[in-house]
Amino acid sequence: MAVVLTVLVLFLAGFLAAFILLVIGAINFDFSNSEIPPGVNQPAKLRIIHIILICTAVVGKILENFGICTQVSFVRYMQGRKTLGADPKLFIKDLWFEKVPVRIYQPKAPSASQRRGVVFFHGGGWVFGSLETHEELCRFFARESESVVVSVGYRLAPEHKYPAAYEDCLNATQHFLQHLQHYGVDPARVTVCGDSAGGNLAAAVSQTLAGRSDLPRLRAQILIYPGLQALDFNLPSYQQNRGVPLLFRERAAFYMLQYLNGNAIKMEEVLEGSHIPTDIKLKYKKWVSPDNIPEEFKVRGYKPRVILDCTTEVFETVKRFCEPTLCPLLAEDAIIQQLPESFILTCEYDVLRDDGLLYKKRLEDNGVRVTWYHLEDGFHGIINSFNSDWLSFPAGK
């Protein structure tokens, strides 16, 4: 018995030592490839959040290697672990809209008139995120704006590839627009909103509904640091913020490929820009180009890149990047002109900053009213920490 216990203790000690080494190695690797610019407020907090994310990913990888669960499943589980109790100011209910799970937040206080409606799509790179991860944010929206908020639990990649997430968001939004009277919502005051990948989905849904005469017209679209294109991962913001947590340049391309194909094959070609034929790049250069980025956003070390061509084989794997329902920045002017009033939030230290700036220009060039808010000390994902006690950031609030 003593021998068995000794062996067990040695095994556990060895496992713990290996685990610690793996975590330290992962942290060191990410630190050597990461950079927190001096303009970020409270950088130590961002480092702590980054370390927590790294440790979660490492534990998930260990569990995957032992055959217990996949890394993605573990990270999703950890992200959705925090549960909130009842809210004294809100009715909260889980429902299904056209086979899509949704969570509805309705203010309890009586209203003299019909309320605003907000359809919310969570971020997470189409791979992570859930009704739970953005629960606190949706409650805040519902309480502070006295709106009926519908949070959409769309299907995630890599299990469900494009256009699954887009279709779920579109179907849930259409269902809500068809049943507004049931929730006491004013048909003239319905907004779609999303952060990161959710901003992508909000933009795509807004474009699809722009020409519909059988549904109430959307009042506005709210895009919080959205990812809107996959043609150019070498725009100024991608170069300047390539190693800034919480979204590295490589991870942005990785998530886009996971959503598109369910894998990250051809990621090197996507990063270097040899995944789209030259003629197609030139066609979209009027919309996706560093030339359309204001000069003040190029001063932090941007270097123009030579346009590279690609092989037919590579383009075949990513050609759907040219579809506006995946990359809304590529929609034709006739669609853009029909879009509702827009709010766009960008962060200076975010690889997706220039996607928002390019879309802002496209909307304004086509006569769409845009309210633009730029967080000078903001980074990708900052809104998720708006109420995280000691890990919150002033800019997130």
C-alpha positions as CSV (number, residue, x, y, z in Angstrom):
1,M,0.0,0.0,0.0
2,A,2.9,2.4,0.9
3,V,4.5,1.7,-2.5
4,V,1.2,2.5,-4.3
5,L,0.8,5.7,-2.4
6,T,4.4,6.7,-3.1
7,V,4.0,6.0,-6.8
8,L,0.7,8.0,-6.8
9,V,2.4,11.0,-5.0
10,L,5.3,10.9,-7.5
11,F,2.9,10.8,-10.4
12,L,0.9,13.7,-9.1
13,A,4.0,15.6,-8.4
14,G,5.3,15.0,-11.9
15,F,2.0,15.9,-13.4
16,L,1.9,19.1,-11.4
17,A,5.5,20.0,-12.3
18,A,4.7,19.4,-16.0
19,F,1.6,21.5,-15.7
20,I,3.4,24.4,-14.1
21,L,6.2,24.2,-16.8
22,L,3.5,24.2,-19.5
23,V,1.8,27.2,-18.1
24,I,5.1,29.1,-17.5
25,G,6.2,28.2,-21.1
26,A,2.9,29.3,-22.6
27,I,2.9,32.6,-20.6
28,N,6.6,33.3,-21.6
29,F,5.7,32.5,-25.2
30,D,2.7,34.8,-25.2
31,F,4.6,37.5,-23.3
32,S,7.5,37.4,-25.8
33,N,5.0,37.8,-28.6
34,S,2.8,40.4,-26.9
35,E,3.1,44.1,-26.2
36,I,1.0,46.4,-24.1
37,P,1.5,50.0,-25.5
38,P,2.2,52.8,-23.1
39,G,-1.1,54.4,-24.0
40,V,-3.2,51.6,-22.4
41,N,-4.6,52.7,-19.0
42,Q,-3.8,50.3,-16.1
43,P,-1.6,47.9,-18.1
44,A,-1.1,45.5,-15.1
45,K,-4.8,44.7,-15.2
46,L,-4.6,43.8,-18.9
47,R,-1.6,41.5,-18.2
48,I,-3.6,39.7,-15.4
49,I,-6.6,39.1,-17.7
50,H,-4.2,37.9,-20.4
51,I,-2.5,35.5,-18.0
52,I,-5.9,34.1,-16.9
53,L,-6.8,33.5,-20.6
54,I,-3.5,31.8,-21.3
55,C,-3.8,29.5,-18.2
56,T,-7.4,28.5,-19.2
57,A,-6.2,27.7,-22.7
58,V,-3.3,25.6,-21.4
59,V,-5.5,23.6,-19.0
60,G,-7.9,23.0,-21.8
61,K,-5.1,21.7,-24.0
62,I,-3.9,19.3,-21.3
63,L,-7.4,18.0,-20.8
64,E,-7.7,17.5,-24.6
65,N,-4.4,15.6,-24.7
66,F,-5.8,13.3,-21.9
67,G,-9.0,12.7,-24.0
68,I,-11.2,14.3,-21.3
69,C,-12.6,17.1,-23.4
70,T,-11.6,19.5,-26.2
71,Q,-9.8,22.7,-25.5
72,V,-12.6,24.7,-27.0
73,S,-15.2,23.0,-24.8
74,F,-13.2,23.7,-21.7
75,V,-12.6,27.3,-22.5
76,R,-16.3,27.7,-23.3
77,Y,-17.2,26.1,-20.0
78,M,-14.9,28.4,-18.0
79,Q,-16.2,31.4,-19.8
80,G,-19.8,30.6,-19.0
81,R,-19.3,29.5,-15.4
82,K,-20.4,32.8,-13.8
83,T,-24.1,32.8,-13.1
84,L,-26.2,35.8,-12.0
85,G,-29.2,35.7,-9.8
86,A,-32.6,37.3,-10.4
87,D,-32.6,40.9,-11.3
88,P,-35.1,43.1,-9.3
89,K,-35.6,45.4,-12.3
90,L,-35.9,42.8,-15.1
91,F,-38.0,39.9,-16.3
92,I,-35.5,37.4,-17.9
93,K,-36.7,34.5,-19.9
94,D,-35.1,31.9,-22.2
95,L,-37.0,31.2,-25.4
96,W,-36.5,29.8,-28.9
97,F,-36.9,32.0,-32.0
98,E,-37.0,29.8,-35.1
99,K,-35.0,27.0,-33.5
100,V,-32.5,29.6,-32.2
101,P,-32.0,30.0,-28.4
102,V,-32.5,33.6,-27.2
103,R,-32.7,35.3,-23.8
104,I,-35.1,38.2,-23.4
105,Y,-34.6,41.0,-20.9
106,Q,-37.7,43.1,-20.2
107,P,-37.9,46.0,-17.7
108,K,-40.4,45.3,-14.9
109,A,-41.4,49.0,-14.5
110,P,-44.5,49.9,-16.4
111,S,-44.1,52.1,-19.5
112,A,-46.4,54.7,-20.8
113,S,-45.4,53.9,-24.4
114,Q,-43.9,51.1,-26.4
115,R,-40.3,50.4,-25.6
116,R,-37.2,50.3,-27.7
117,G,-36.0,46.9,-28.8
118,V,-32.3,45.7,-29.1
119,V,-31.3,42.5,-30.7
120,F,-27.8,41.7,-29.4
121,F,-25.2,39.3,-30.9
122,H,-22.3,38.4,-28.6
123,G,-18.6,38.4,-29.6
124,G,-16.1,35.7,-29.2
125,G,-14.6,35.1,-32.7
126,W,-17.6,33.0,-33.8
127,V,-15.9,30.2,-31.7
128,F,-16.5,31.4,-28.1
129,G,-19.1,33.5,-26.3
130,S,-22.6,32.7,-25.2
131,L,-25.8,34.0,-23.6
132,E,-24.0,33.7,-20.3
133,T,-20.7,35.5,-21.2
134,H,-22.7,38.7,-22.1
135,E,-25.4,38.3,-19.6
136,E,-24.3,41.2,-17.4
137,L,-23.9,43.5,-20.4
138,C,-27.4,42.7,-21.7
139,R,-28.9,43.3,-18.3
140,F,-27.1,46.7,-18.2
141,F,-28.4,47.6,-21.6
142,A,-32.0,46.7,-20.7
143,R,-31.9,48.5,-17.3
144,E,-30.1,51.7,-18.3
145,S,-32.0,52.2,-21.6
146,E,-35.3,50.7,-20.5
147,S,-35.3,48.6,-23.6
148,V,-36.4,45.0,-24.4
149,V,-33.1,43.2,-25.2
150,V,-33.0,40.0,-27.1
151,S,-29.6,38.2,-26.8
152,V,-29.1,35.6,-29.5
153,G,-27.3,32.3,-28.8
154,Y,-26.2,31.5,-32.3
155,R,-24.3,28.3,-33.3
156,L,-20.6,28.4,-33.0
157,A,-17.6,27.4,-35.1
158,P,-15.8,25.1,-35.8
159,E,-18.7,22.7,-35.3
160,H,-21.0,25.0,-37.2
161,K,-19.3,26.8,-40.1
162,Y,-20.4,29.9,-42.0
163,P,-23.2,30.8,-42.7
164,A,-24.6,29.1,-39.6
165,A,-24.1,32.0,-37.1
166,Y,-25.3,34.6,-39.7
167,E,-28.4,32.5,-40.5
168,D,-29.3,32.1,-36.8
169,C,-28.9,35.8,-36.1
170,L,-31.0,36.7,-39.2
171,N,-33.7,34.2,-38.4
172,A,-33.9,35.4,-34.7
173,T,-34.1,39.0,-35.7
174,Q,-36.8,38.4,-38.3
175,H,-38.8,36.5,-35.8
176,F,-38.6,39.3,-33.3
177,L,-39.5,41.9,-35.9
178,Q,-42.6,39.9,-36.8
179,H,-43.7,39.6,-33.1
180,L,-42.9,43.0,-31.6
181,Q,-46.4,43.7,-30.3
182,H,-46.0,40.6,-28.1
183,Y,-43.1,42.3,-26.3
184,G,-44.5,45.8,-26.3
185,V,-41.8,47.1,-28.6
186,D,-42.1,50.1,-30.9
187,P,-41.6,48.9,-34.5
188,A,-39.9,52.2,-35.3
189,R,-37.2,51.8,-32.6
190,V,-35.5,48.4,-33.1
191,T,-31.7,48.2,-33.1
192,V,-29.3,45.5,-33.9
193,C,-26.1,45.5,-31.8
194,G,-23.0,43.4,-31.4
195,D,-19.4,43.4,-30.3
196,S,-16.4,42.0,-32.3
197,A,-17.8,38.9,-34.2
198,G,-21.2,40.0,-33.0
199,G,-20.6,43.4,-34.7
200,N,-19.8,41.5,-37.9
201,L,-23.1,39.6,-37.5
202,A,-25.1,42.8,-36.7
203,A,-23.7,44.5,-39.8
204,A,-24.5,41.5,-42.0
205,V,-28.1,41.2,-40.6
206,S,-28.6,45.0,-41.1
207,Q,-27.5,44.8,-44.7
208,T,-29.8,41.8,-45.4
209,L,-32.8,43.5,-43.9
210,A,-32.1,46.9,-45.5
211,G,-34.2,46.3,-48.6
212,R,-37.1,44.4,-46.9
213,S,-40.5,46.0,-47.2
214,D,-42.3,43.2,-45.3
215,L,-40.6,43.9,-42.0
216,P,-40.2,47.1,-39.8
217,R,-37.1,49.0,-40.8
218,L,-34.3,48.9,-38.3
219,R,-33.8,52.1,-36.4
220,A,-30.0,51.7,-36.1
221,Q,-27.1,49.4,-36.0
222,I,-24.6,49.5,-33.1
223,L,-21.2,48.0,-34.0
224,I,-18.7,47.6,-31.2
225,Y,-15.2,47.1,-32.5
226,P,-16.5,44.9,-35.4
227,G,-14.5,42.7,-37.7
228,L,-15.8,43.4,-41.2
229,Q,-13.3,42.1,-43.7
230,A,-10.8,39.3,-44.4
231,L,-9.0,40.6,-47.5
232,D,-6.3,42.5,-45.8
233,F,-4.7,41.5,-42.4
234,N,-1.9,44.1,-43.0
235,L,-3.8,47.3,-42.5
236,P,-2.2,49.8,-40.2
237,S,-4.1,48.6,-37.1
238,Y,-3.1,45.0,-37.8
239,Q,0.5,46.0,-38.0
240,Q,0.5,48.3,-35.0
241,N,-1.5,46.1,-32.7
242,R,-0.4,42.7,-33.8
243,G,0.7,41.6,-30.3
244,V,-1.7,43.7,-28.2
245,P,-3.9,41.5,-25.9
246,L,-6.7,40.5,-26.0
247,L,-6.7,39.9,-29.8
248,F,-3.5,39.1,-31.6
249,R,-3.3,39.5,-35.4
250,E,-2.8,35.8,-35.9
251,R,-5.9,35.0,-33.7
252,A,-8.1,37.3,-35.7
253,A,-7.2,35.4,-38.9
254,F,-7.5,32.1,-37.0
255,Y,-11.1,32.9,-35.9
256,M,-12.1,34.0,-39.3
257,L,-10.9,30.8,-40.9
258,Q,-12.5,28.7,-38.1
259,Y,-15.8,30.4,-38.9
260,L,-15.4,30.0,-42.7
261,N,-14.0,26.4,-42.9
262,G,-13.9,24.9,-39.5
263,N,-10.1,24.9,-39.5
264,A,-7.1,27.2,-39.9
265,I,-5.7,25.8,-43.1
266,K,-4.0,28.4,-45.3
267,M,-3.6,30.8,-42.3
268,E,0.0,31.8,-43.4
269,E,-1.3,32.8,-46.8
270,V,-4.1,34.8,-45.3
271,L,-1.8,36.7,-43.0
272,E,0.7,37.6,-45.7
273,G,-2.1,38.5,-48.1
274,S,-1.6,35.8,-50.8
275,H,-5.1,34.4,-50.4
276,I,-7.0,36.7,-52.7
277,P,-6.2,37.2,-56.5
278,T,-4.8,40.6,-57.5
279,D,-7.7,41.4,-59.7
280,I,-10.2,41.0,-56.9
281,K,-8.0,43.0,-54.5
282,L,-7.9,45.8,-57.0
283,K,-11.6,45.6,-57.4
284,Y,-12.2,46.1,-53.7
285,K,-9.2,48.5,-53.2
286,K,-11.7,51.4,-53.3
287,W,-13.1,50.1,-50.0
288,V,-10.4,48.1,-48.4
289,S,-7.2,50.1,-48.5
290,P,-4.8,51.9,-46.2
291,D,-5.4,54.9,-48.4
292,N,-8.9,55.2,-46.8
293,I,-7.4,55.3,-43.3
294,P,-6.8,58.9,-41.9
295,E,-3.1,59.7,-41.7
296,E,-3.2,60.2,-37.9
297,F,-3.8,56.4,-37.5
298,K,-0.7,55.5,-39.5
299,V,2.0,57.2,-37.4
300,R,2.7,54.3,-35.1
301,G,5.0,52.3,-37.3
302,Y,2.9,51.4,-40.4
303,K,4.7,50.1,-43.4
304,P,2.9,49.7,-46.8
305,R,2.9,46.2,-48.1
306,V,3.5,44.9,-51.7
307,I,0.3,43.4,-53.2
308,L,0.8,39.6,-53.6
309,D,-1.1,37.3,-55.9
310,C,-2.4,33.9,-55.0
311,T,-2.8,30.4,-56.4
312,T,-6.2,29.0,-57.5
313,E,-5.9,26.3,-54.9
314,V,-5.5,28.8,-52.0
315,F,-8.4,31.0,-53.3
316,E,-10.7,28.1,-53.6
317,T,-10.4,27.5,-49.8
318,V,-11.3,31.1,-48.9
319,K,-13.2,32.6,-51.8
320,R,-16.3,33.1,-49.7
321,F,-14.4,35.9,-47.9
322,C,-15.8,38.0,-50.8
323,E,-19.4,37.4,-49.6
324,P,-20.8,40.5,-47.8
325,T,-22.7,38.2,-45.4
326,L,-19.3,37.2,-44.1
327,C,-17.4,40.4,-44.8
328,P,-19.9,43.3,-44.7
329,L,-17.4,45.9,-45.8
330,L,-17.6,44.4,-49.3
331,A,-21.3,45.1,-49.8
332,E,-22.3,47.1,-52.9
333,D,-23.1,50.8,-52.6
334,A,-26.8,50.2,-53.4
335,I,-27.0,48.1,-50.1
336,I,-24.9,50.5,-48.0
337,Q,-27.2,53.5,-49.0
338,Q,-30.2,51.8,-47.5
339,L,-28.6,51.1,-44.1
340,P,-30.0,52.8,-40.9
341,E,-28.3,55.3,-38.8
342,S,-25.1,53.7,-37.3
343,F,-23.0,53.9,-34.2
344,I,-19.4,52.5,-34.5
345,L,-17.0,52.1,-31.6
346,T,-13.3,51.6,-32.3
347,C,-10.3,51.2,-30.0
348,E,-6.9,52.6,-30.7
349,Y,-5.1,49.4,-29.6
350,D,-7.2,46.9,-31.5
351,V,-6.3,45.0,-34.7
352,L,-9.9,45.5,-35.8
353,R,-9.7,49.3,-35.4
354,D,-9.3,50.0,-39.2
355,D,-12.3,47.7,-40.1
356,G,-14.4,50.1,-38.2
357,L,-12.8,53.2,-39.7
358,L,-13.2,51.8,-43.3
359,Y,-16.9,51.0,-42.7
360,K,-17.4,54.5,-41.2
361,K,-16.1,56.0,-44.4
362,R,-18.2,53.8,-46.6
363,L,-21.4,54.7,-44.7
364,E,-20.6,58.4,-44.7
365,D,-19.7,58.3,-48.4
366,N,-23.2,56.8,-49.1
367,G,-25.1,59.3,-47.0
368,V,-25.7,57.2,-43.9
369,R,-25.5,59.1,-40.6
370,V,-22.7,57.8,-38.4
371,T,-21.9,58.4,-34.7
372,W,-18.3,57.4,-34.2
373,Y,-16.7,56.9,-30.8
374,H,-13.0,56.2,-30.5
375,L,-11.4,55.0,-27.3
376,E,-7.9,56.4,-27.3
377,D,-6.8,54.0,-24.5
378,G,-9.1,51.1,-25.5
379,F,-8.2,47.6,-26.5
380,H,-10.1,44.7,-28.0
381,G,-12.6,43.2,-25.6
382,I,-12.6,46.1,-23.2
383,I,-16.4,46.3,-23.0
384,N,-16.6,42.9,-21.4
385,S,-14.8,44.2,-18.4
386,F,-17.1,47.2,-17.8
387,N,-18.3,45.8,-14.5
388,S,-15.7,43.3,-13.5
389,D,-14.9,44.8,-10.0
390,W,-11.2,45.3,-9.7
391,L,-10.5,44.1,-13.2
392,S,-12.6,46.8,-14.8
393,F,-11.3,49.7,-16.9
394,P,-12.6,53.2,-17.0
395,A,-12.7,53.2,-20.8
396,G,-14.9,50.0,-20.7
397,K,-17.5,51.8,-18.6
